[in-house]
Amino acid sequence: MMRYERNNIKTMRGYVSGEQPENDKSVKLNTNENPYPPAPEIQQVIVNFDVKVLRRYPPARADKFRDLAASLHKVDRHNIIATRGGDELLRLLITTFVNPGEAIAMTDPTYSLYPVLAQIQDCPVVTVPLNEDWSLPNDFTERINKADCKLTFLVNPHAPSGKLLDTDTLACIASELDSVLLIDEAYVDFIDDDYDSIPLIFEQDNIVILRTLSKGYSLAGLRFGYGIGAEPLIRPMLEKTRDSYNLDLISQLIAEAAISNHDYAMENCRKVIAQRNTLRDSLLELGFSCEATQTNFLLATIPTGFACSAKQLYEELKTQGILIRYFSDPRLINKVRISIGLPEENKKLINSIKSL
Ligand SMILES: Cc1ncc(COP(=O)(O)O)c(C=O)c1O
């Protein structure tokens, strides 16, 4: 069978999805999901759903959702593409703007799906290591242009550090780059500073912004995201590279209800932000170092002389039914990433760490 696989597929490793708990009693703080439920109107959409309508194909371009998103962000429908999670948008950007063999740029560390998607398209990956404090090196754009990259992935706020770049910096990066720039704003709803990068799509012709309902709207199980960009970037994805009916009818109706209840979701995000600050204070008290973040997770460094390593901490907590994330990447080896949970979940985590 193996002889039928393309060479690049044969040699690559697939994306490793986040660990799923064995039962509902687990405290799941490993994949940056939102601990609060989605808007009650979504339950109503499901309760009132008439299965007979499933006999027809869904709206191909999710135009109702696109209109709602356009109105929320004060852009036009033509600036929006709806996708099966933010992840589908990443794949569309590659198939639309990068030929096999052409380079794709990203920082190191970054979202671990980017290199996997690049490998699927047989594209070399150009990684630019972040500075010690997770800031971008001064020659970031120069290195990417020199390597002739066709697409640059930049996650903002950054994962896994939670650090935020301001919009002036983003504008500068976009204007210097020769490539398309994807600004991945999966965690944008947890920013507590003033931040709005959307006007940049009218100033720079190479920016696409990724948004998702998975985090801020508590809908990771739905698989719904969208891209925002100048029409010449959105149109080829919408008309040519997107799957014929990429979004089923049920998810479109739920996504419409979710974005119509934006304020409900933002209220939940404010609760997450408050919990983020409390959890960070508790970790600092225990001797962890832990930068303030603009996301729904914290990157905590194990104190020197602590009872165990980051990996052992992850393993020990797992035996107690608490899932967090550790990384084998050398720069992250002494760190764990903790998603912000409900107040009682965060307390349980802190008590378990204390008992170590
Ligand atoms: C940085 C980043 N970008 C994009 C995504 C994709 O989100 P989704 O496909 O669930 O919309 C994630 C999910 O964890 C992420 O962490």
Ligand as a Chemical Component Dictionary entry (heavy atoms), coordinates in Angstrom:
data_LIG
# 
_chem_comp.id                   LIG 
_chem_comp.type                 NON-POLYMER 
_chem_comp.pdbx_formal_charge   0 
_chem_comp.three_letter_code    LIG 
# 
loop_
_chem_comp_atom.comp_id 
_chem_comp_atom.atom_id 
_chem_comp_atom.alt_atom_id 
_chem_comp_atom.type_symbol 
_chem_comp_atom.charge 
_chem_comp_atom.model_Cartn_x 
_chem_comp_atom.model_Cartn_y 
_chem_comp_atom.model_Cartn_z 
_chem_comp_atom.pdbx_ordinal 
LIG C1 C1 C 0 -2.911  29.326 17.330 1  
LIG C2 C2 C 0 -4.098  28.579 16.845 2  
LIG N1 N1 N 0 -4.574  28.839 15.645 3  
LIG C3 C3 C 0 -5.639  28.204 15.146 4  
LIG C4 C4 C 0 -6.260  27.234 15.874 5  
LIG C5 C5 C 0 -7.385  26.494 15.210 6  
LIG O1 O1 O 0 -8.592  26.637 15.751 7  
LIG P1 P1 P 0 -9.870  25.895 15.189 8  
LIG O2 O2 O 0 -9.479  25.066 14.010 9  
LIG O3 O3 O 0 -10.398 25.112 16.316 10 
LIG O4 O4 O 0 -10.772 27.006 14.764 11 
LIG C6 C6 C 0 -5.794  26.900 17.147 12 
LIG C7 C7 C 0 -6.426  25.846 17.940 13 
LIG O5 O5 O 0 -5.999  25.439 18.987 14 
LIG C8 C8 C 0 -4.677  27.597 17.649 15 
LIG O6 O6 O 0 -4.166  27.322 18.860 16 
# 
loop_
_chem_comp_bond.comp_id 
_chem_comp_bond.atom_id_1 
_chem_comp_bond.atom_id_2 
_chem_comp_bond.value_order 
_chem_comp_bond.pdbx_ordinal 
LIG C1 C2 SING 1  
LIG C2 N1 SING 2  
LIG C2 C8 DOUB 3  
LIG N1 C3 DOUB 4  
LIG C3 C4 SING 5  
LIG C4 C5 SING 6  
LIG C4 C6 DOUB 7  
LIG C5 O1 SING 8  
LIG O1 P1 SING 9  
LIG P1 O2 DOUB 10 
LIG P1 O3 SING 11 
LIG P1 O4 SING 12 
LIG C6 C7 SING 13 
LIG C6 C8 SING 14 
LIG C7 O5 DOUB 15 
LIG C8 O6 SING 16 
# 
